[in-house]
């Protein structure tokens, strides 16, 4: 089998997403995806990656990964890494399809058939805004459906918790501190801002008691001193984990943070590769390893990171707040990994815009995720996407590459 073409697709409606397909001379294809800086990723995929892939055997997965690793761009999840990640997801999809098996089976078999999910309380606007992770932008405008969960946790988090429990979902992630962080560059919070940020935790506990696990997302926005203060303020609410309280330029700083934090530390979707996660694990305070398949180097790298975490006796919780391909691939990985704890999902996404783009989504029922059992990761983009008026497509083949 030989790779004959690499194709990419972007849509103006979803400016942060890019999809890549890898085609072969035997008609088997693979689909990958990544998020952020889509046009830059597109250029790198065609200019740098395609020439290294065309004419090679896609089933030699590690060899393909080895050939792509560049002299620069590997420490952080920049354009190079996001490109490699999308390609790796596509290669694993292709590999599993070539053997007519679900990805979870081809990863080495399953540890489970279902996994508990938690709901990240984002709304419908997120991926349709190139400005991405700003609370001020995320909850602007009219709602697109019944699960505008960011608006909900900012206004009535207790009602939101009851709504999730009605669906069997017993864990939720919220980020009410972001508003103050965006104003102060993470350096300070006023008494009124602190009261407003703590109110959702009060509402959840008042409404449903300890039936709901609450994950706190800080989006790496805070200074270390302020992060420690916020951790102490949150102690009465017995939160499940604290995620990315500050930028992990130096993961060892988490040892300082842990002196003020009485729950699990969770990090980090922003880290890439085994070396960065080793630094995190070696702090001795890692509670949960959160990796993002589209930012950490893909499935090949994620398996190594998870194996390393297992050696440190630390669980893994794959991140997903991006697109349907990464979501499905992450679910397959979670079914395989011995130390998978939880799988993130966003109900506004998997009941909403994911369905506008793709078929084959995993099922969510009673707070548990299960797979659809199709070959590969199961996701197929709707064919009409490639001919949409806002579609930007590019193809590199053996003849034109």
N, C-alpha and C positions, 0 to 999 in steps of 0.2 A: 504494500500500500504506500502511496506517495501523496504528499500535500501538493495540490495544484493551484489553489487560490486562497486568498485571504480577503474577506469582504467586511466592511464596517457600515453601521447604520447609526445615525443620530436623528433626533426629532426636535424641532424648535420648541415644541410644547413641553418637552422634558429635557431642558438644556444641560443637565448635569450627567445624563446617562449616555453610554455608548455601548453598542453590541458588536461583537466580532464573530464571524462564522469562518470556520476552517473547512475547506472542501478537499476531497480526495479523488483520485482516479478510479476508485471503486464505488463512488457514489455515497459513501458514508460521510456525514458532516458533524461538526461540533459547534456548539453555541456558547459563547462567553459574554461577560458583561463586567463593566466597572463604572465608577461614579466619581464625579468632579473633574473639571478641566477637560471636557469631552473632546473638544477640537484639538487640543494639544496631544491627547492620547491618540487620537486618530492619526495625526502626522507621524508620531513615533512608531505606531504599529506598521504603517506602510513603508516608511522610510528606513527604519532600522530592523524591525522584527521580520517582516515578510521575506526579505532576501535571505535571511538565515533559516527560514522554515520551508520555503518552496523547494520541492524536489526531495524532501526528507521523509522518513517514515514516522507518522504521527503516533504509532503505537509504542515507540521507544521514548516513553514519557520523560524519564530522567535525562536522557541525552538531549531532548529538546530544551529542557530547562537549563541544562548546563551550557548550551550554545547561546542562550539569550542573555545570560548574566553579563552585565557590562562593567567596565572599569569604574563608572560613577553611578550615582543614583540608586544605591541599594540600601543605605542606612535608613532612610525615611520612605514613607509611602508616597513618593513623588510620581511624576509622569511615567518614568521607566517602570517602576514597580507596579503601578496600576495597569500598564500595558501587559507586563508579564503575567499578572494575575488573571486578566481577562483571557489571555491565550491559554493559560494552564487550565482554567475552568473548561474552556472549549475542548482542549485535548482530552481531558478526563471524560467529558460528555461523549466525545467521539470514540474513545477507548471502550467505554461501556456499551455504546451502541454497536460497535463492531463485534462484541460478544453477546449482544442481544440480552443484556442484563441491566437491572437498575444500578445506578452508581453506587449505592450503599453496599451492594453485594460485591462489586468489583473493587471496592476499597479494602476488602478483606473479610467481608461478612458483617452481620449486624450484631450489635449488643442488645438491641431492643427493637420493637415494632412501632412504638409510640414514644413521644417525649413531651414532657410538660412545657408549656409555653408561657411567657409573660408578655403582656401587651405594652409596647412602647406607645405612649399616649400622644402621638403625632396626629395631625389632621391631613386634609386632602391637598393643601396648598404647597406642601414641602417641595416635592420634586418639580413642580411647575414654576418655581422661582429660582432663577440663577443665583440669587443672593444666599440661598440655602439656609444655614443654621442660625438665623436670627429670630428670636421669639417675636420681636416686633413685626417681622415680615411674615412669619409662619401663620399667625392668627389674624391676618388682615383679610378683609373681604368676605363675601358670602360663602356659606357652607355648601359643599357638594354632595352631602349625604348625611346619614344618621350618626356617623361616628367622627364628629369633629372633636376629637378627644383632647387636643391641646387647649382649645377654648374651654372644654369641660373641666380640665383639672385647674385651670386658672380661675374659673367662676364657681363651680360646685363639684369639688373632687369627691365628696361623699356620694352624690348621685351617680357619678361616673363609676365609683367602686361598686356600687350596687348593680349597675348595668353590666359590668364585667362579671361579677359573681353569678348573675342570672345566666350567663353563657358558660359557666364553669371555669372561668379564668380567675385564678387566685393570686396573681402577681401582676404588678403594674409598675412602669417606670415613668417618672415625672422630673421636670427641671425648672421649678419655679424660681430658683435663684438667678437664672440667666439674665433676667431683666435688670437687676441691680449690677451684675457683672458687666453687662454691656454699657451701662452708664458710667461706671467707675473704673473701667479697664481691670476689673477684678481686684481692686485695691481696698474697697470700702463698701459698707452697706449701711444705710440710715436705719434708725429704729423703726420707722414706718415701713421701709422696704423689707426689713427682717420680719416684722409681723405679717406682712402680706405673703412673704415666701413660706412662712411656717404654717399659714392658715390651711393650705391643702392637706397637710399631714394631720392637722387637728380634725378636719372634716372627715377624712377617711377613717380615722380611729373612732370618731363619734358615730359614724354611720354603720361601720361593719366590724369594729373592734379589731381583733388580731386575725380575722379570717383572710385578710389581704396582706400579702408581702409587698413592701414598697421599696423599689430600687430608686436611688437618688442619682441622677445624671448631672454632672457639673460641667461637662463639655470642655474640660481643660482650661477654664476661664479664670481661675482664681490665683491670687498669690498664695504662697505657702502659709503665711500667718493668718490670712483671712480664711483659708480652707480649714485650718485647724479650729478657728473660732466657730465656723459653721458646723463642723463635725460635733463639737460640744453642744451646740444649740439643738441638734437633731437627736441627741441621745435619748430623750424621753419617749421618742416615737418608735424606737426599736426597729429601725429600717434594716432592710435585707442586705444591701451593699451600698457602698459609696463608689461611684464610677468616675474616674479621670478628674480628680479634684483640681489638678493643675497640669500644665504641659510636662510630659515626661522626658524632657531633655536629659535629665539625670534621674533615672528611676530610683537611685539610692535615697533621694529626698523623701520617698514614701516612708522610710523608717522614722523620720521625724514626724510626718503626718500621723502615723499609726499611734503615736503617744496620745493623740487627742481623739482617735476614732475607735469606738467600741464595737464596730461591726466589720464585716468583710470589706477589704479593699478590692476593687475590680478594675483591671487595666489590661490592655488598652487596644481599642480598635485602631488607634493611630500608630501603633508599633508595627514594625515589619521585620520578618525574618527571625530565625532562631537566635541570632546574637542579641537582638534587642530584647526578646522575651527571656533569654537567659539572664540578662542584667536585672530584669524585673523579678524573676524567680529567686535570684540570689540575694535579694533584699531580705528574704525571710519573712516578709509580711504580706506576700501575695495571697489573696483569698480566692480570687477567681481570675482565670485567664480569659480575656475577651479578645478574640481575633476576628478580623473581617476578611473573608476570602478574596475580596476584590482589592484589598489594600495590603495584605501581608505577604503576597507572593503566590497566591492561589492555593489549590487543594494540596499540591505536592508539599509546599512549605507548611501549610496548616497541620498536616499529619505529623510532621516532625516536631512542630511546636507543641502539639497536644501530647505526643509521646514524652517530650521533655517535661511537660507539666505533670504528667502521670508519675514520672520518677521523683518529682518533688511533692507528690501526693496532693496536688492542686487540681480542682475541677476546671473544665472548659465550658464556656457559654458563647457560642458563635454569635457575632453581631450581625444584625440585618436591619437597616433602615434605608435601603437603597432601591434595588429593582427586583423583578420576579425571578431572574436567573440566579442571582446570588442567594436569594431567599431559598429557592428550591435546592440548590447545591449545598447550602448550609444545613438544611434539614437532612439531606442524605448523610452528610458528614456526622451530624449529631446522632443519627441512628447507628453509625458505625463505632464511634469513639467510646471506649470503656468509661472514660471520665467525663463524658458530656453531662452537664448538670441541667441546663435549661436551653431552650431555643427561643430567641427573640422573634417576635412577629408584630405586625402593626395591622390591626383589624381594618383601619381606614384604607389600607393598601390592598390586602388580600381579598377584601369584599368589594373594592372600588377599582382604582385605576390599573392595578395589575391585570384585571380581567379585560380591560380595553386593549392591552398589549399582547397578551399571551394566553395559551392554554396549558393544561397539565399541572396546575398548582397543587401543592400538598393540601390535605384536608385538615381543618381545625374543628374539633368537636369535643365538647366537655373539657376545654382547657388543655387538650392534648393534640399534638400534630402527628399525622400519619402520612405515608407516601402514596402516590398514585400507581406505583409498580410498572410504569412505562420504562423502556430502556433509556439509559443515560440519566440525566437529572430530571427528565420528563417535561421540560419546558420547551414549547415551540412558539416562536413569535407569530402573531397573526400575519398571514401573507400580505395583506393590504398595507402593512406598515411601510414596506419598501417603495411603494408608489404614492405615498401620501404627499400632498403639496408641500409640507414642511420637512420632508425627508431629505437628509444629506447622506448620500451613499458614495462609497469609494471601493474599488476592487483592484487588487494586485494579483496578477497571475504569472505563471512561468514565462509566458510570452511577452507580457508588458512590464514584468518586474525588473 
